[in-house]
Amino acid sequence: TVVGSAGKTQGAMDGLFTPKLIELLKKDPKLALTGALKKLAKDDLAGPVPGLEQFPTLAADKGDGAKASSNKLALYVANTHYKPTYSDLPKAKSDAQGMQSTMAGRGYKTLGNVREDLNKNQLKAAVDSASADSKLKAGDSLLLYYAGHGLKAGPFGVPKGVKTAADPAAQKNKDDEVRFAPYVYSNSDLLGAVNRAA
């Protein structure tokens, strides 16, 4: 199941989605992660600042995932530091750690530690590595959790270590999808990696 959460404007309030997800999972230990995500996708998440609400959207659903006896693995990514290219997200790491703790209680083993401040190439490598992990077998569950900026095209890696083409027209473009395209790990690549693991 893939759920994206963003604002209708370019901005969204940091730290709204994951705390609500954790609250749902803790309130009902029998509720599957998929069920919690589906519940979140039904409602808008209002924050304390008008105009920075989040609007979770169910993008894909392949069912409830792992059976009780299957192997459960998880990759957590927290992208916090985007300046000067974009605004920082100070709650990304605590969101990822909160999810890690909650899902550990549900039997998910973390692949390494929470990965921090990955650029597009590092994000792709981490997802590819996780989806090809030798511990994954048919019927297992792989949870990919990302806290950070995203665009319609996909998750937005931090700008460090990414050389962008010096295209003044693209940099002046007010459309973030154009301006920040060099930093985005595309949804099609992400879903391709997930499907290879399935």
N, C-alpha and C positions, 0 to 999 in steps of 0.2 A: 504494500500500500504506500502510495506517495502522496504526501500532503504538503502543499506550499502555503506559506502564510505571509501576506504582505499588505501594504496599505494601498488604497485606491489612488493616492497621490504618490509622489516619489518617496515619501517618508513613511515610516511605521514606527510605532513605539517599541523600543528595545525592551526585552524581558516580559512580554505578554504571553506569548504562545506556550513556551515550555513550562512555566509554572502552572498554567491551567491544565496542561497535559499530565504533569506529575500529580496534581491534585486529583484528577479523575482516576488515575491508576492506583493511587494510595487509598482513595475512598472505596474502591471496589477491586479487591485483589483478584477476583475471578474475571474481571473485564479484560479481554484480550487487547493488546496494543492496537490492533486494527479497529476494534470497536471504539476505543477511546479516540482514535484519529477521526473516525467517521462522525462521532459526536461533536468533536471540535469543528469539523468542516461544516456543520449545520448552522453555526452561530458566528456573528461578528464579535470580535474581542475589543471592547472599549477600554481605553486607557485613561489616565488622568488628564491628558492633553487632547482637546478636540482636534480632529483632523489627522491624528496619528494612530487611528484604529488599525487593527489587523483583520484581514478577511481570509481565513483559512479556506483552501480549495482542495477538494479531493481530485487528484490528477490521474491516479491509476490505482486499481485494486485487484490483487491476485488472491484474495482470501486471507484467512487468519494466520497463515505462516506455519511455524513449527508446531508439531505435536508435542505433548508433554515429555516424551522420552527422547526427542531429537536434540542434537547439538545446537546450541544457541550462541552465536558469536556477534560481536558488535564493534563498529568503528565509530568513534566520536571525533568530530572536528569542530573547533571553536576558533573562528576568525574574528579577532578583536580590533587589530590595528590597521586602519586604512588610510590615515592621514598621510600626506596632504591631499591625496586623490579623492577621498570621500570621508564621511564622518566615522569615527570609531564607534564600536559597540561594546561598552564596558561590561555588559552582563552576559556576553556570549560564553565566556569560560565557565561562569557559575551555572549557567543553563546546561551546558554540556556535562559538567560534573554532577549536577542534580539528576539528569537523565541517566548517567552512568550508574549512580548509586541506586536509583529506582529500578533500573533494569537488571542490575546485579541481583537484587532481591527476587527477581523473576527468572533467575537462572542464566542470564546472559554473561558470557565471558568477554572481556575487552581485549581486542587485538592491540597489544601495546598500551600506551597511555593515551589520554586525550591529546590529539594532535592540535597544535596551535599555529595560527597565522600562516596557513598554507597558501601559496600562490596557485594559479590555475594548473600549472604542470605538476606541482606537488600534490594537489587535490586529486588530479586524475591518477597519478601513480599510487596514492593511498587507496583509492577506490578499486583500481585494477588489482592491486595486491590483495586487498581484503576479499574481493570476489573470486580470486584464484587460490585462496588459502587451502592448503592440503588438508586441513581439519574439516573442511566443508564436504559433506556427502549429500546424496539425494535425500530430500525430506528435512534437511537441516534449515535453520533460520539464520539469516544475516541481516542485522540491523545497521543501517547507515544513518547516522545522525549528524546533521550539519547546522551549526548556529553561526550566522554571519549574513552579510548582505547577499541579495540575489536579485536577478532581473528575470524578465519573462523567459529569456533564453537559457537561464540556468544559474547555479551558484556563482557568486562573485568572489574570486580569490583575492587575497591581499596583493597590492601592486609590487611588493618587493621582488626583485630578481626577474621581473618580466619586462623585456625590452619591447616597447611599442613602436610601431611605425610613426615617424614624425609627420603626421597628417594634420596640418593646422585646421582644415575644414572639419575633420572628425572631432578634434578637441574643442572646437567652438560650438559644435552641435549641442543644442539644448536637450536632445533626446538621449537619455542615459544608455539606452540599448545600443546606440551607435558609439557614443563617447567611451563607454567602458567595455565594449566588445572584446578587446584584447585580454581582459582579465577573467572572462567568463568561461567556466567549464560547462560545456553545452549539455542541456537535458538529454539530447539524443545519445551523446557519449556515455552519460551517467546511466541511462536506462539500458544501453547496450551492455555495459559492464554488469549490471544487476541481472539482466536476462541470461548472460553467460553463466552466472552463478546458479541460476534457478534450475 
